[in-house]
């Protein structure tokens, strides 16, 4: 069953108040990098995403899909996709890195504004390399680094909003400076809510020791965008006890397909619905690296289960 099946259509009619729009991004197909020999080619992934019943796209790593706006629009139209968000990595806490961060985000924003996107997801650089797993930065931001992070988060959000009409959403991530509930709360308290929104990545919040449902309860006004995925609590606990790099935890199977793992998706979807505003909810599962035969049936099964939870509205 896919999102276009009669069962899902009936589910949509049962939930007219549901303002959640399901979507997909390359992460669901095991894609973490613009190019990598262990990843599925973008044309293959795009065709399979459409076959799985998705029609809303967050484009993922900049350079995985075509970077030219005309070409990107053409291939997305060909497969029946509407692009709603782009994704970028950028250092905010180092003064010397700002010029490159701005250049990168302007390039991504220009293309995505031209194809009608509404959001820009800021993925924080990790303090451990996501391939070698070696430390590349301090675990925690303090002093000038923290102040610069906040200043540049607001600065980037302002730039994207005023110059491109895009809403920036900060994304929590394992092995990053936005991981634990305390770190996320600190970000909320320090940044301007008019400029900096939040991508509630339910899997990374669980991995960081938080509860996504409680986060919606505590900070309803900051949730502007959602990545929906689950993590195995036992493997997550083991990862932190043994100080595994995030990439190692994923390679060992910490990111799982619902209904396995946490959060409870029925409770989560119900809680998101209480926000009573339009939200894109993008399906993800960290699968890098994975067998190329896994993503399509895995994504279809995910769609089936999420539809049972009340999430299947296009």
C-alpha positions as CSV (number, residue, x, y, z in Angstrom):
1,X,0.0,0.0,0.0
2,X,1.3,3.5,-0.8
3,X,0.0,7.0,-0.2
4,X,-2.2,6.8,-3.3
5,X,-4.0,3.7,-2.3
6,X,-7.7,3.7,-1.4
7,X,-6.9,2.9,2.2
8,X,-4.9,6.0,2.7
9,X,-7.5,8.1,0.9
10,X,-10.1,6.9,3.4
11,X,-7.7,7.7,6.2
12,X,-7.4,11.3,5.0
13,X,-11.2,11.7,4.9
14,X,-11.4,10.5,8.5
15,X,-9.0,13.2,9.6
16,X,-10.1,16.5,7.9
17,X,-8.5,18.5,10.7
18,X,-5.1,16.9,10.1
19,X,-2.8,19.6,8.7
20,X,0.3,17.4,8.5
21,X,1.8,16.9,5.1
22,X,4.0,13.8,4.7
23,X,7.2,14.0,2.6
24,X,10.5,12.3,2.0
25,X,14.2,13.2,1.7
26,X,17.3,11.3,0.5
27,X,18.1,10.2,4.0
28,X,15.3,7.6,3.8
29,X,17.3,6.1,0.9
30,X,20.6,5.9,2.8
31,X,22.0,9.2,1.5
32,X,24.2,11.3,3.7
33,X,26.6,12.9,1.2
34,X,26.5,14.7,-2.1
35,X,28.4,11.9,-3.8
36,X,29.5,8.6,-2.3
37,X,30.1,5.2,-3.8
38,X,28.1,3.5,-1.1
39,X,24.9,5.5,-2.0
40,X,22.1,4.9,-4.5
41,X,22.4,7.0,-7.6
42,X,20.0,10.0,-7.4
43,X,17.9,9.0,-10.5
44,X,17.3,5.6,-9.0
45,X,16.4,7.0,-5.6
46,X,14.1,9.6,-7.1
47,X,12.2,7.0,-9.2
48,X,11.8,4.8,-6.1
49,X,10.6,7.7,-3.9
50,X,7.8,8.3,-6.4
51,X,7.1,4.6,-6.6
52,X,6.7,4.5,-2.8
53,X,4.0,7.1,-3.1
54,X,5.7,10.3,-2.0
55,X,5.1,13.6,-3.7
56,X,6.7,16.2,-1.4
57,X,10.5,16.5,-1.3
58,X,13.3,17.8,0.9
59,X,16.3,17.6,-1.4
60,X,18.9,16.6,1.2
61,X,22.7,17.0,0.7
62,X,23.4,19.9,-1.6
63,X,24.8,18.3,-4.8
64,X,23.0,15.0,-4.6
65,X,20.2,16.2,-6.8
66,X,20.9,18.7,-9.6
67,X,21.9,22.1,-8.3
68,X,20.6,24.1,-11.3
69,X,17.1,25.3,-10.6
70,X,15.8,24.6,-14.1
71,X,17.1,21.1,-14.1
72,X,16.0,20.4,-10.6
73,X,12.5,21.6,-11.3
74,X,12.4,19.5,-14.5
75,X,13.4,16.2,-12.8
76,X,11.1,16.8,-9.8
77,X,8.2,17.7,-12.1
78,X,8.9,14.5,-14.2
79,X,8.5,12.4,-11.1
80,X,5.6,14.3,-9.6
81,X,7.4,16.0,-6.7
82,X,6.9,19.4,-5.1
83,X,10.1,20.7,-3.4
84,X,9.4,22.2,0.0
85,X,12.9,22.4,1.5
86,X,16.6,22.4,0.9
87,X,19.3,21.3,3.3
88,X,22.7,22.7,4.1
89,X,25.7,22.2,6.4
90,X,27.4,25.4,7.7
91,X,29.7,26.3,10.6
92,X,28.2,29.1,12.7
93,X,30.6,29.2,15.7
94,X,33.8,30.1,14.0
95,X,34.3,33.6,12.7
96,X,36.6,32.5,9.8
97,X,34.0,30.1,8.6
98,X,31.1,32.6,8.1
99,X,32.0,33.6,4.5
100,X,31.9,30.0,3.3
101,X,28.7,29.3,5.2
102,X,27.0,32.3,3.7
103,X,28.2,31.4,0.2
104,X,26.9,27.9,0.5
105,X,23.6,28.8,1.9
106,X,23.0,31.6,-0.7
107,X,23.7,29.1,-3.5
108,X,21.3,26.5,-2.0
109,X,18.7,29.2,-1.2
110,X,18.7,30.7,-4.7
111,X,18.0,27.4,-6.3
112,X,15.4,26.4,-3.8
113,X,13.6,29.7,-3.9
114,X,13.4,29.4,-7.7
115,X,11.7,26.0,-7.4
116,X,9.2,27.2,-4.8
117,X,10.7,25.8,-1.6
118,X,9.6,27.3,1.8
119,X,12.2,26.1,4.2
120,X,15.9,25.7,4.6
121,X,17.2,23.1,7.1
122,X,20.5,24.0,8.8
123,X,22.3,20.8,9.7
124,X,25.0,21.4,12.3
125,X,28.5,20.2,11.6
126,X,29.5,17.3,13.8
127,X,32.3,17.3,16.3
128,X,33.3,13.9,15.0
129,X,33.8,13.3,11.3
130,X,30.9,11.2,10.0
131,X,33.2,9.0,7.9
132,X,36.4,8.6,9.9
133,X,34.7,9.2,13.3
134,X,37.7,11.2,14.5
135,X,37.1,14.3,16.7
136,X,37.2,17.5,14.7
137,X,35.9,20.0,17.3
138,X,35.0,20.4,21.0
139,X,31.9,18.6,22.3
140,X,30.4,21.7,23.8
141,X,30.2,25.4,22.8
142,X,31.3,27.9,25.4
143,X,32.3,31.5,25.6
144,X,32.9,33.3,22.3
145,X,32.1,30.2,20.3
146,X,28.6,30.0,21.8
147,X,27.9,33.7,21.4
148,X,29.0,33.6,17.8
149,X,26.8,30.5,17.2
150,X,23.8,32.4,18.4
151,X,24.7,35.6,16.5
152,X,25.2,33.7,13.2
153,X,22.1,31.6,13.6
154,X,20.0,34.7,13.8
155,X,22.1,36.3,11.0
156,X,21.6,33.3,8.7
157,X,17.9,33.1,9.5
158,X,17.5,36.8,8.7
159,X,19.4,36.5,5.4
160,X,17.3,33.5,4.2
161,X,14.1,35.2,5.2
162,X,14.7,38.6,3.8
163,X,16.7,37.7,0.6
164,X,15.0,34.4,-0.4
165,X,11.7,34.2,1.5
166,X,12.8,30.9,3.2
167,X,12.3,30.0,6.8
168,X,15.4,28.6,8.5
169,X,15.0,25.6,10.8
170,X,17.8,24.4,13.0
171,X,18.2,20.7,13.1
172,X,19.4,18.7,16.1
173,X,21.9,15.9,15.5
174,X,23.9,13.2,17.2
175,X,27.5,14.2,17.8
176,X,26.7,17.9,17.3
177,X,26.3,21.0,19.4
178,X,22.5,20.7,19.3
179,X,21.9,17.2,20.6
180,X,20.6,17.0,24.2
181,X,17.4,18.6,25.6
182,X,19.5,21.1,27.5
183,X,21.4,22.2,24.4
184,X,18.1,22.5,22.4
185,X,16.5,24.5,25.2
186,X,19.6,26.7,25.4
187,X,19.2,27.4,21.6
188,X,15.6,28.3,22.0
189,X,16.3,30.7,24.8
190,X,19.1,32.5,23.0
191,X,17.9,32.8,19.3
192,X,15.2,35.0,17.8
193,X,12.0,33.0,17.2
194,X,11.2,35.3,14.3
195,X,14.4,34.3,12.5
196,X,15.2,30.8,13.8
197,X,12.7,28.0,13.7
198,X,13.3,24.4,14.7
199,X,13.2,21.1,12.8
200,X,11.9,18.6,15.2
201,X,13.9,15.5,14.2
202,X,12.2,12.9,16.4
203,X,15.0,10.4,16.0
204,X,17.8,12.7,16.9
205,X,15.9,14.0,19.8
206,X,15.5,10.5,21.1
207,X,19.2,9.8,20.4
208,X,20.1,12.9,22.4
209,X,18.1,11.7,25.4
210,X,15.0,13.7,24.8
211,X,11.3,13.1,24.4
212,X,9.9,14.6,21.1
213,X,6.3,14.5,22.4
214,X,7.3,16.5,25.6
215,X,9.3,18.9,23.4
216,X,6.1,19.7,21.4
217,X,4.3,20.3,24.7
218,X,7.1,22.5,26.1
219,X,7.9,24.5,23.0
220,X,4.9,24.4,20.6
221,X,5.7,27.8,19.1
222,X,9.3,26.8,18.0
223,X,8.3,23.7,16.0
224,X,8.3,24.8,12.4
225,X,9.1,21.6,10.5
226,X,9.5,17.9,11.3
227,X,11.7,14.9,10.5
228,X,9.9,11.8,11.6
229,X,12.0,8.8,12.5
230,X,12.7,6.3,15.3
231,X,15.7,5.1,17.2
232,X,16.2,1.9,19.2
233,X,16.4,2.9,22.9
234,X,18.7,0.0,23.9
235,X,21.2,0.6,21.1
236,X,21.0,4.3,21.8
237,X,21.8,3.8,25.4
238,X,24.7,1.4,24.5
239,X,26.0,4.0,22.1
240,X,26.3,6.7,24.8
241,X,27.6,4.3,27.4
242,X,30.4,3.2,25.1
243,X,30.8,6.6,23.4
244,X,30.2,5.3,19.9
245,X,30.4,7.9,17.2
246,X,26.9,8.6,15.7
247,X,27.9,6.9,12.5
248,X,28.9,3.7,14.3
249,X,25.5,3.7,16.1
250,X,23.7,3.9,12.8
251,X,25.9,1.2,11.3
252,X,25.0,-1.0,14.2
253,X,21.3,-0.5,13.5
254,X,20.3,2.2,16.0
255,X,17.9,3.9,13.5
256,X,14.9,1.7,13.0
257,X,11.6,1.5,11.1
258,X,8.5,2.3,13.1
259,X,6.7,0.9,14.9
260,X,10.0,-0.3,16.3
261,X,11.9,2.1,18.5
262,X,11.0,5.5,20.0
263,X,9.0,7.7,19.8
264,X,5.6,6.1,19.8
265,X,4.4,7.3,16.4
266,X,0.7,7.3,17.2
267,X,1.3,9.5,20.2
268,X,3.6,11.7,18.3
269,X,1.3,12.3,15.3
270,X,-1.6,13.0,17.6
271,X,0.5,15.5,19.5
272,X,1.7,17.2,16.3
273,X,-2.0,17.5,15.2
274,X,-2.7,19.5,18.4
275,X,-0.4,22.3,17.1
276,X,-3.2,23.1,14.6
277,X,-1.0,24.5,11.9
278,X,0.3,23.3,8.6
279,X,3.5,21.3,9.0
280,X,5.7,19.3,6.7
281,X,6.6,15.9,8.2
282,X,9.5,14.4,6.3
283,X,10.1,10.7,6.6
284,X,13.7,9.7,7.4
285,X,15.7,6.7,8.5
286,X,19.4,6.8,8.9
287,X,20.6,3.9,6.7
288,X,24.1,4.9,5.6
289,X,25.4,2.6,4.3
290,X,22.7,0.2,3.2
291,X,21.9,-2.6,0.7
292,X,20.4,-0.8,-2.4
293,X,17.5,-3.2,-2.3
294,X,16.4,-2.1,1.2
295,X,15.1,1.5,0.9
296,X,12.0,1.0,-1.4
297,X,10.2,-1.8,0.5
298,X,11.4,-0.3,3.8
299,X,9.9,3.1,2.9
300,X,6.6,1.6,1.7
301,X,6.3,-0.2,5.0
302,X,7.0,3.0,6.8
303,X,4.3,4.8,4.8
304,X,1.8,2.1,5.6
305,X,2.4,2.3,9.3
306,X,2.4,6.1,9.5
307,X,-0.9,6.1,7.6
308,X,-2.3,3.9,10.3
309,X,-1.1,6.5,12.8
310,X,-3.0,9.2,11.0
311,X,-0.1,10.6,8.9
312,X,-0.7,10.2,5.2
313,X,-2.0,13.5,4.0
314,X,-0.4,14.9,0.9
